Amino acid sequence: MSTNSSTATTNTTSTTTSVTSEEDIIIMNKLECLKEIRNRSIELEKLKYRLKLSIESTENEERSLHEYRKEMELLLQEKMAHVEELRQIHADINAMESVIKQSEEDRNRFLEQAKRFHQEFQPTKELIDKLRADVGLPRLPEIYEEDDKIKPEFFEKQKFSDWHCTPEMGDTVMPQSLLAAATAQHIHLAAVAARAGKVGVSPTHGVALPSAAQHGSVASGTITDRPTPTAFRQQPPPMKSCLSCHQQIHRNAPICPLCKAKSRSRNPKKPKRKMED
């Protein structure tokens, strides 16, 4: 009887131990699973935080990009305003050059007349003085004694000289795009001036230009009015559109003078094939 009791007790103890070990394994597995859940949850929160930061940064950059684009548009508008202003300035310079050249021609013509009149005046005065001396009359006063403007040195100082730009202006090369724009503007001004007739008003600023009759009203009554300044007759160079700023530039220009972008031809030349031997 005692042997059977000890055997039963042993079996019961081994069964209880096996059950306890299985429960420990299950608990350990659950703890490991909880640890994995915790670690993954922490990683998920980190990803969520980074995602939120990325979205906020994207929105901030989007707003900044919008502001930058608006500023760029304003800068481009300002640049185009300056370009248009430069075109107008160059057109005005070309028109003023024509007016100055015309004025120089009138000045030289009046000076030639004054020289001729002065040369005719001297022999006539000498003859009259000789005749007056024969009858005992005093000599006539010299012309420069009666009028301070008429002096012998006046004709020495006045020399023919064509007007040119100053060195500062001459050294500055006008960009081909502005030259073409100025040429087109000049052609437009010439057409307006031709329609205006002999009014003598500059179509650039609406200011009345002085006519030759106003300059030489005291010299001769037969001098006609100065004609309207002639148009700038230089042919416009071949042009193309810049692919960056879409402005007209010279066809052979490697770099756009306005936006400084490299210019590429839309129809590049194809390399010639070598002839087969």
C-alpha positions in Angstrom: 0.0 0.0 0.0 2.8 2.4 0.8 4.5 1.8 -2.5 1.4 2.6 -4.5 0.9 5.8 -2.5 4.4 7.1 -3.2 4.1 6.3 -6.9 0.8 8.3 -7.1 2.4 11.2 -5.3 5.3 11.2 -7.7 3.1 11.2 -10.7 1.0 14.0 -9.3 4.1 16.1 -8.6 5.5 15.6 -12.2 2.2 16.5 -13.7 2.0 19.7 -11.7 5.6 20.6 -12.6 4.9 20.1 -16.3 1.8 22.3 -16.2 3.7 25.0 -14.3 6.5 25.0 -16.9 4.0 25.3 -19.8 2.2 28.3 -18.1 5.6 30.0 -17.6 6.4 29.5 -21.3 3.1 31.1 -22.2 3.6 34.0 -19.9 7.1 34.5 -21.2 5.8 34.5 -24.8 3.2 37.0 -23.8 5.8 39.2 -22.2 8.0 39.0 -25.3 5.0 40.0 -27.4 4.2 42.9 -25.1 7.8 44.0 -25.4 7.7 43.8 -29.2 4.4 45.8 -29.2 6.0 48.5 -27.0 9.0 48.8 -29.2 7.0 48.9 -32.4 4.6 51.4 -30.8 7.6 53.7 -29.9 8.9 53.4 -33.5 5.4 54.2 -34.8 5.2 57.3 -32.7 8.6 58.4 -34.0 7.4 57.9 -37.6 4.2 59.8 -36.9 6.2 62.7 -35.4 8.6 62.7 -38.4 5.7 62.6 -40.8 4.0 65.5 -39.1 7.2 67.5 -39.2 7.7 66.7 -42.9 4.1 67.8 -43.7 4.6 71.0 -41.8 7.9 71.7 -43.5 6.3 71.0 -46.8 3.5 73.5 -46.1 6.0 76.1 -44.9 8.1 75.6 -48.0 5.1 75.8 -50.2 4.1 79.1 -48.7 7.7 80.4 -49.0 7.8 79.2 -52.6 4.6 81.1 -53.4 6.2 84.2 -51.9 9.4 83.6 -53.9 7.5 83.3 -57.1 5.5 86.5 -56.5 8.8 88.3 -55.8 10.3 86.8 -59.0 7.3 88.1 -61.0 7.8 91.5 -59.5 11.5 91.4 -60.4 10.8 90.3 -63.9 8.2 93.1 -64.3 10.8 95.6 -63.0 13.4 94.2 -65.4 11.0 94.5 -68.3 10.2 98.1 -67.3 13.9 98.9 -67.3 14.4 97.2 -70.6 11.5 99.2 -72.1 13.0 102.4 -70.5 16.3 101.6 -72.1 14.7 101.1 -75.5 13.0 104.4 -75.2 16.2 106.1 -74.2 18.1 104.7 -77.1 15.3 105.7 -79.4 15.4 109.2 -78.1 19.2 109.2 -78.5 18.9 108.2 -82.1 16.2 110.9 -82.7 18.3 113.5 -81.0 21.4 112.6 -83.0 19.3 113.2 -86.2 18.2 116.6 -84.8 21.7 117.6 -83.9 23.1 116.6 -87.3 20.4 118.6 -89.0 21.2 121.6 -86.7 24.9 121.3 -87.5 24.1 121.4 -91.2 22.0 124.5 -90.7 24.7 126.1 -88.6 27.3 125.4 -91.2 25.1 126.8 -94.0 24.5 130.0 -92.0 28.2 130.3 -91.3 29.0 130.0 -95.0 26.4 132.7 -95.7 27.9 134.9 -93.1 31.4 134.4 -94.5 30.3 135.2 -98.0 28.5 138.4 -96.8 31.6 139.4 -94.8 33.8 138.9 -97.9 31.4 141.0 -100.0 31.2 143.6 -97.3 34.9 144.4 -97.0 35.6 145.4 -100.7 32.4 147.4 -100.8 33.3 149.3 -97.6 36.8 150.0 -98.9 35.5 151.4 -102.2 33.0 153.6 -100.3 35.8 154.8 -98.0 38.0 155.6 -101.0 35.2 157.6 -102.6 34.5 159.4 -99.3 38.1 160.3 -99.0 38.1 161.8 -102.5 35.4 164.2 -101.5 36.9 164.9 -98.0 34.5 162.8 -96.0 35.7 160.6 -93.1 35.9 156.9 -93.3 33.0 154.7 -92.2 33.5 153.0 -88.9 34.5 149.3 -88.9 31.6 146.9 -88.7 32.9 145.4 -85.5 32.9 148.9 -83.9 29.2 149.1 -84.6 28.2 145.6 -83.6 30.1 143.6 -81.0 28.9 140.3 -82.5 30.6 140.9 -85.8 34.3 140.4 -85.1 37.1 139.0 -87.3 37.9 136.3 -84.8 34.4 135.1 -85.0 35.0 133.4 -88.3 38.3 131.9 -87.0 36.6 130.3 -84.0 33.7 128.9 -85.9 35.0 125.8 -87.7 33.0 123.0 -89.3 32.7 119.9 -87.0 30.3 117.1 -87.1 28.7 116.2 -83.8 29.7 112.9 -82.3 28.9 111.1 -79.0 31.1 111.8 -76.0 33.8 109.2 -75.2 31.7 107.8 -72.4 28.8 107.3 -74.7 30.9 106.1 -77.6 32.5 103.4 -75.6 29.2 101.9 -74.6 28.0 99.3 -77.1 24.3 99.0 -77.4 23.0 95.4 -77.1 21.7 94.0 -80.4 18.2 93.4 -78.9 17.9 97.0 -77.8 19.3 98.2 -81.1 16.6 96.3 -82.9 13.9 97.7 -80.5 15.3 101.2 -81.0 15.2 100.7 -84.7 11.6 99.6 -84.7 10.8 102.5 -82.4 12.5 104.9 -84.8 10.7 103.6 -87.8 7.4 104.2 -85.9 8.5 107.7 -85.0 9.4 108.4 -88.6 6.0 107.2 -89.7 4.2 109.4 -87.1 6.4 112.4 -88.1 5.6 111.8 -91.8 1.9 111.9 -91.0 2.3 115.0 -88.9 3.6 116.9 -91.9 5.5 120.1 -91.3 4.3 120.8 -87.9 7.8 120.5 -86.5 6.8 118.5 -83.4 8.9 115.6 -82.2 6.7 112.5 -81.8 9.0 111.3 -79.0 8.0 113.8 -76.3 5.6 116.2 -78.0 8.0 119.1 -77.7 8.2 121.5 -80.6 11.6 121.4 -82.4 13.1 124.7 -83.4 12.9 125.3 -87.2 15.6 126.7 -89.4 13.5 129.8 -90.0 13.6 130.5 -86.2 17.4 130.2 -86.2 18.0 132.3 -89.2 15.2 134.8 -89.3 17.7 137.7 -89.1 20.0 136.2 -91.7 17.6 135.8 -94.6 13.9 135.8 -95.3 14.1 133.1 -97.9 15.3 130.3 -95.6 12.7 127.6 -95.4 11.6 125.7 -92.3 13.7 122.8 -91.1 12.3 119.5 -92.2 11.3 116.8 -89.8 14.3 114.7 -88.7 14.8 111.8 -91.0 14.3 108.3 -89.8 17.1 106.0 -88.5 17.8 104.1 -91.8 19.9 101.3 -90.5 18.5 98.0 -91.4 17.5 95.9 -88.3 19.8 92.9 -87.8 18.5 89.3 -88.0 16.8 88.5 -84.7 15.6 85.5 -82.8 13.7 85.0 -79.5 15.5 84.0 -76.4 14.2 80.7 -75.0 14.5 82.0 -71.4 13.2 85.5 -71.4 11.5 85.5 -74.8 13.1 88.8 -75.8 14.4 89.5 -79.3 18.2 89.1 -79.5 20.7 88.9 -82.4 20.5 85.6 -84.3 24.2 84.9 -83.7 24.3 86.0 -80.0 25.7 83.1 -77.9 24.4 84.6 -74.7 21.2 86.7 -74.1 22.3 90.2 -73.1 19.2 90.6 -70.9 18.9 87.4 -68.9 22.5 86.1 -69.5 21.1 82.7 -70.5 22.9 80.6 -73.1 21.2 80.8 -76.5 20.6 77.6 -78.4 19.3 77.5 -81.9 16.0 75.7 -82.4 17.3 74.4 -85.8 20.9 73.5 -85.2 23.0 72.8 -88.2 23.5 69.1 -88.9 27.0 67.9 -89.2 28.0 67.1 -92.8 28.5 63.5 -93.5 31.9 62.6 -94.8 31.9 61.3 -98.3 32.5 57.7 -98.6 35.8 56.8 -100.3 
